[in-house]
Every structure is written in C-alpha cells, then in structure tokens.
Amino acid sequence: MKNWIKDHWKKIIVSFLLIILLIIGGILTYVQSATYSAMPEAVAILEDEAVQTDGNTIVIEPDEALGNVVLYQGGFVEKEAYLPLAKALSEKGYRVFIPQMPLNLAILGVNRFEDIVEAYPSELPWWIGGHSLGGTSALLYAVDHLNEIDGAFLLASYPSDGADLSQADIPVVSFFATNDEVINQERYEESKALLPEQTEYEVIEGGNHSNFGYYGFQKGDGESTNTREQQLDQVVDYFQEVAE
C-alpha cells in the first residue's frame, strides 16, 4: 500500500511538472511570435566601432562624453531596434546604454539602470527613459531613485499611477507623435498630472508610434507622413536642447 501511494504521488508530481513546462513553453512561444524584430539597418549598427556589447547591454561610446543615457526598449521590441536613435544620441556626445530586458519587457527589469551605473560609474549627468512600456518602466525606477537621476525622457509613453513625479525637481521631456494610434491618448493626457510642472512636451507632427524605433510597423498604429529618420532627428535635436 505504501509503495502504491508513493508511486501515485510520483506520477502526480511528474504530471504537474510537465504541465508547468508546457505552460512555460507556451509563454515563450507566444513571446517569440509577438516580438518585433529589429530592422536590418538597425542591426548593422552593431558592427560600428563605437558600439560594444557588454553582457546583455549595448553600449555606444561618443568621441567626447557630455552625459549618459539609459534607454529602455518598448514592450516586445528587440533592443537592437533602438540602435539608430542611440547612435544619433552618441554623435551628440551622449554615452548610450540599451539593456536587454527579460522577455523584451522592461517592466520585468525596472532596476537595470542601477546595474549599469554600478558597472559604468560616471560623474556626468544620467538620463533614464524609454519607448512606450519602456518609458513607463523607467519612471517606476526614477520615482524611487531621484537622487541618482539628472533627467528623464518619454517616447510615446507616460507614467503609471505608481510613478508620481509631480514634485520631482528634474527635467523631463515627453515626445508625442500625432499619428500614434497605439498609445492610450486619454491616459496620456491624464497622466500629465503625474509629471513635473516644468516637463517639456514635444509634438511630432505626422509621426507615429512605430517610428521611435526600427522594428517595422506596429499593429494598430497610424500611418506616418514622415520618415523614421525625420522623427528621430526631431527627438535627438529636442533632447539635446533640453539636456543642455
């Protein structure tokens, strides 16, 4: 009888583990199918001599650093999709870091900024931000570490209720594209109350959600009337203006 009970429980445990593995496998399969891949021209930037990969983080070094930028990727978007933006920022004098997030979801790696600062100490200003879910996740870190951060930026993004920075004394710049049909525009407007009064808002006429990165067209987005290059040029120019 004891052996029967023992064998019975073994079968239950094995069955349970198999179910867990099937669930995990299903999740990973879904994540892989839902992930937006970086466009070839973005991936090609990895070959640039100024670009290096340190573990799971892409680092782009400028000729002469003026500051540091940590960029969190959008949800289910490969981090390499933000290399064109990162490269353009580095050409303006910013050392840019793009950390890999678990399952390409920045909300699962909110504290990656801390890891980067520890690995690359610098007395120059530190900016944190990101695209879409990446920006929201970045602010979740920022709100509890304002003494470590000199500025924040949002690309088609807004703070969650858990990131009230309305009393924060740091510069924040928020970019919004007029043809963006992915962002929840009602929530975007409401969330402005959670940002500092001095927040700078830059409107990109004719831009959309997808053009903040190089990963193709995101499902549900509006059509852009300008190019990715034009949209990112506007982001870089305005960011530099605010950061300086």
N, C-alpha and C positions, 0 to 999 in steps of 0.2 A: 504493500500500500504506500509506504513511504517513497519507494522508488517511482511509483506511478505519479505521485504528487510532484516529486522533483522533476520528472520528465515533462509533466504537464506545464509547470511554471517555466521551464526552459523554452518550451515551444511558444508560450505567451510572450516571453521576453524577446525571443528571436523575431516573432511576428511584429512586435511593437517597434523594434529597431528597424526592421525592413520598411515599415510604414513611414517612420521618421526619415529614412534615407530617400524614399520615394517623394516625400514632401519637399525635402531639400533639393532633390534633383529637379523637381517641377519648378521650384522657385528659381533655381539657377538657369533653367532652360528659358523661363519667361523673361528673366532679366536680360539674358543674352539676346533674345529676339526683340526685346523692347529698346535696347540700347542703340543710340545713334552713333555711327562710326564717324571718325574724323575724315574729312576730305583729303585726297592725296596731296594737294598742295600744302595743306597744314602739316601732315606727317613728314613731308620732305624737309621741313624746317629743323627737324631733329638732327639733320646732317650738318647744320650750321656750326661753325667752330665756337660760337659764343654759347651754344646750348649744350648742357650736360644733364645726365640723368643720375641722380643720387638716390639709390634705392627705388622708392616708388614716387619720387618727386622730380619734376622737371625744373631745372634752374637755368635762367638766362642771365648772363652777366653783361652789364654795359661796359663801355670803354671807361667811363668815369661815373661812379655811382652818386646819385643825388638822394636816393631813398630806396625803400624796399616795398614790394607789392606782393601780397599773397592772394592768389586768385582761386576761388572755389568753383569747380565745374557745375554746370547745370545738371538737373536730375536725368539720369540715364543717358548722359552725353559723355563720350570719351574725352579725357582731359586734353589730348592732343589737338582737339578741335579749337582750343583757345590759344594755340601757339602763334597764329598771326597777330592777335591782339597783344600777347606777351612780348613778341619780338618788336612790335612797334613801340611799346612802352619802354623796352630796354634801349631802344635807339634814342629815346628822350632822356635817358640817364637813370632808369629805374632797374634795380635787380628784381627780377620777377620769379616767383615760385608758383608752380601748379602741382599741388599734391594729389596723389591718387586717393580716391575715396572708396570705401567698401561698397561693392556692387554699383559703383558710379553714382552713389547717393551721398551728397555732402552732409546730410542730416545724420549719417552714421559715423561721421568723422569730424565733428564740430571742433575738436581740440587739436586738429593738425597744425594750426597756426603756432601753438605752443612748442610742438616738436621742431618746427622749422627755426624758430627764434633761438632755441637751445643749440641747434646744430650750426646756425649761421649768425652768431652774435654780431650786432651792429649798433652803433650809436646814431646812425642816420634814421630818419622817420620811417615808421612802419605803418603801412596801409593794409587793410583787410577788406575783402569784398568778394563778389561773385555774380554769376548769372542765374537768374530765376531762383530755384531752390538753393543754389549755391550762395546767393546773396542773403537769403533768409537765414541760412545756417551760419554764415559768417557773423551776422549780427547777434545770434544766440551766444556766440563766443565773446563778441565785443562787449556786450552789456555787462558781463561779469569780470572783464579784464580791461577796463578803460584806461588804467594806468600803463598798460603795455602798448596801447594803440594811439597813433597820431592822426588817423583818419580812416573813413570807411566809404566804400562806393557800392552802388547797386546797379546792376544791368537788368532791366526788365524784372525788377524784384521789389520786395517790400518786407518790413519787419513783421514777425508774428507777435501775438499778444505777449509772449514770454520775453520779448526784447524791447522794452520801453526805454528808448534813448532820448526821450524828450528833454531831459535835464542834462544831457551829456554836453560837455564843452569840447567837442572835437568837430572838425569839418566833415561833412557828409555830402556826397554828390550822388544824385539819383538820375539815371538815364531812362527815358521812356520813349518808345517808338510809336508813332501814331497809327501804324497799320498792324500793331501787335494784337492778335486775337487769341493768344494763348493765355496771357496774363488776365487775372480777375480784376478788371478795371475798377469795379465798385470797391473791392477790398484795397486796391492800390490807393485810391483816394482817401478812404477811411483811415488807413494806416499812417498817413502823413502826420497824424496827431502823436504818433509814437517816435517821430524823428525830431532832432533838434530844430529849434525855430530858424536857425541860420542855415539849414540844409539848402543846397543848391540843386535846382531841378533843371535838367537839360532835356528838351524835347527834340527828338529826331524825326523830322517831317518825312513821311514816306517810308520810314524804316519798319522793320517787323521784329518779332521775337527771335527768329532763326538766325538773323544776320549778325547777332552778337557773337556768334561762333561760326566755325567752318564745319558743319555737320549735315549740310543739305537742308531740305525744307521740313520743318516740324509739322506733324499732323495737326490740323485745326488752326494753323496760323493764317494771317492775312498775307496777301501778296505785297512784296516790297516794290516801290517805284524807284529805288536807288540800289546801288551795289553794296556788297559786303564791305568792299574797300572804302567806299564813301562813308558808310555807317561807322566803321571802326576808326576811320580818320577823325570823325567828329568826336567820338568817345575819347580818343587819345589827346586831341587838342584841348578839349574842355577839361579833362582830368589834369593835364599839365597846368592849365591856368589856375585851377582851384588849389592844386597841391603846392604850387609855388607862392 
